[in-house]
Amino acid sequence: MSLLKKYLPFFKANMMSMFIYRGTIWLWVMVDVFQFVMMIFLWKSVYQYHDTIQGFTFNEMILYFLLVNLFFLFTQVDTLFQMSEEIKEGRMSLYLVKPISYRIRIAFENFGRVIGGFILVAPIVLITGIVLTFLYGMVWSISWDQILMSMLFLPFLFLLMHEFYFLFGTFVIYTANEFGLAIFLNVIIQTSSGQLIPLAFYPSWLLNIITHLPFKYITYPPLILLEKISISDAFYSLGLLIVWVLIFMVFNHFIFKASLKKMVVFGG
């Protein structure tokens, strides 16, 4: 309880900030909706002469991308950019002398923004799903076990991406620049997670590489809801995801502690 009492204000403040700038968020969502509509026409032409491609029907493909765009919000953390700004502006040193954990504070702030964004976007995704259901006669067949299993992945996916970006945010202490690195990491995550295209469409040699990375778990929640992954396999994968999170946490603890000795404060 003392931990929540100390860090909950950071969570609340950043969640409310998403509602203050909700116009910007909705504009961003409208752009995504437009891209999603264009994607529907693209896949409709792809499925013109095929009922199933790589185990996905047209309806399943549309639902896959709809759910991916929703659940991907839990991986949209600003850890790298936030750390970079605080290092460049000298604000990191101010937080380091306070009786709070720098890593935990950033985690609560990012989680607040993620939840705020999810609350704003979820109704739009729900409405889009209802419209698609009537347009294409989609049949939803989802059990409570699938819903619960997919929800269990979300907090650990958030922690995975937070700890992953925290690691590279620590490198800003040495480089004082993150822009090019952030673009590179974003491309790696999108391609290796299946956000751009399902991993089932990838060649076998590339899948052999991706299976050794933790980012494939990002698209597991929609795959579970679409019955592409069984509950037993999902439990096993969730255990591996937790192991990845713990590895990053331990690694970040020592790397960050050692890197602080090299930090040079700009401004402040």
N, C-alpha and C positions, 0 to 999 in steps of 0.2 A: 504493500500500500504506500509506503514512503517513497518508493521509486515512481509510482504513478503520480503521486502528489507533487513530486519535484519536476517531472517532465511533461505532465498532462497539459499545462498551459502552452507549451511549445506546439503540441499537437492541435489544440483548439485554435490557437492563433493562426496557424497555417491552413487549417481546414476552412476557417472563416474567410481567409484571404481569397480562396477560390470562389466564394460567393460574391465577394466585393468586386472581383474582376470577371464576373460570370459572362459578361458580354463578349470578352475576348475568348473565353472557353467555348461559348456557343458558336462563335464565328469559326473557331478551329474545328468544332464538331461538324458544322455545316460543310466545310471543305472536305472533311473525311466522308461525310454522307454522299457528297457529289462524286468523290473518287470511288466509293462503294457502288454507286449506281452505274458508273462507267465500267466497273469491273464485272458487274452482272451481265452487261451486254457482251463483254469480252468472252466470259466463260460460256455464255449462251451460244456463241458462234463456235467455240471449241467443242461443245457437246452436241452440235448439230447432227453429227453422224455417229455419235456414240452415246450409249445409255450409261455406261460406267467407264471411268478412267482411273486406273490405279486404285480401285476399290472405292472410289467416290462417285456417287451419282451427282447430277447437277444440283438438286436440292440440298444434298449434304455439303457440297462445295460452297454454296451460298451461305448456309448456316455456319459452316466452319469459319469463313472470313468474318461474318457478323460477330460470332462469339470471340474470335481472336482479337478483334478490335476492342471489344469490351474488356476482356481479361488482360490485354496487354497494358492497360492503364496501371496495373499493379507493378509493372516493371519500369514505368516512366518516372524515374527518380532524378532529382537534380543534384545529387551528391557531388558529382565531379565539378560542376559549374559553381556550386555553392562554396565548396572548399577552395576553389581557385580564386573566387572573389574575396573570400576572407583572408587568404594568404596575401594576395596582392594589396589589399587595402589595410592590412595590419590588424584586422578584427579578430583573427584566430588567437593572437596572443591575449586578447581581452577575455576570451572564453576559457582559455587554458588556466587562467588564474582564479576562475570562479569554482565554487564547490560542486561542480557538475561534471559528468563525463562528456567530453566533446563528441565522441562517437555516438553515444546514446541520444544526445540532444539532436544531432543531425538526423538520426533515424526517426525520432518522433516527429520532427518538422516535416520530413519527407513523407512519412506515413499520413500525416494530416492532409498534405496536398493531394496525395493519392486517393484518400477516402472522399475528400471534397470533390475531386474530379469525377470519381466513380458515381457519386450521388447525382451529379449534374448530367452525366452521360447515360447512365442506366435507363432512365425513362425514354430517351430518344432511341436507344437500341431496342427497347421493348416495343415501342410503336413501330419501328422499322420491321421487327420480326412479325408483328401482327399483320402488317400490310403485305409482307412477302408470303405469309401463310395463305391469305385469301387470293393473292395474285397467281401463285403457282400451286395451290392446293397441297401445301406441305402438311405432313403428318408428324406431330411431335410425339415421341415415345421415350420419355425420360423417367427413370425411377428415382426415388429419394436417395438410394445408395449412390447413384451416379452424381446427384447434386451435392451430397455431403462430401463425397470423395474429391470432387473438383474444387469445392470450397476449401478443403484442407490444404490444397496446394498453394493457394493464393498468398497467405502470410509468409510462407517460406520462399516463394518466388520473389516477393518484395525484399526479403532479407538477403537473398542471393544477389540481386542486382544492386542493392545498397552496399553490401560488402565488396562486391566486384568493383563498383565505381569508386568506393572509398579507397581501395588499393591504388587505383590510378590517380585519384585525387591527391594522395600522398606524394606521388611523383612530381606534382606541381611544385612542391617545396624545392625540388632540384631544377626543374625546367622553367618555372614561372610562366608557362604557357600550356593551354589545354585544348585549344580549338581544333587543331588538326587531329589530335589524339581522340577527341570526343567523336568526331565524324567517323574515324576509322573503327572505333569500338561499336558505334551504332550500326554500321554496315555489317560487321561481324555478327552481331547479335541478331539482326533481322534475318540474315541469310541462314544462319545456323540454327535458328529457333523454329523456322517454318512460318514466319509471319508473312513473308512475301509470296511463298508458294509451299504447299504441304511437302514435308520431307519425303513422303512416299514417291514423289516425282523426281527425286534426286538420283543420280547414278550411284551404283553400289560402292564404287571406290570413294566417293565423297561422303556417303553415309557412314562408311567405316571410320572416317575421321570425326564426323559430327557426333557419333555415338560416344566418343570419349570426352565430349564437352558437356557442361551442365545446362547449356542454353536450350537444348531440345525439350526440357521439361516445361518451358514457357507455354508451349501449345498443348500440353497434356490435358488441362481442364476442358477445352472444347472437344478434344479427341475422346475424352471419357464420356462426355455428354452425347457424343455421336456414336458411342459404342464401338469405337475403333480400338479402344484399349480396355481390357477386362479389369474388373475391380481388384482381382488378385495381383495382376501385373502393376496396377496403379499403386497398390500398397507397397510393393517392392520398390517401385520407382520413387515413391515419396520418401522411403528410407534413404535411398541414395541421394536424393535432393537435400535432405537434412544433413547428411554427411558432408556434402559439398559446402553447405552453409557454415558448418562448424570449422571446416578446413580454412575457409576464407576468414572467419572470425579470429581464429588463433593466429593465422599468418599476419593479418592486419594489426593485431595487438603488438606484435614484436616489430614489424616494419614501421608502424607509426611512431612507436616509442623511440626507435633508433633515428628516425628521420627528423624528429623535433630538435635534435642536437645540431642539425644542419640548417635549420630554418632561419631565414633572414627576413625580418619584418619590413615591408614597404609601407610607409605611412603609419597611420594609427595615431 
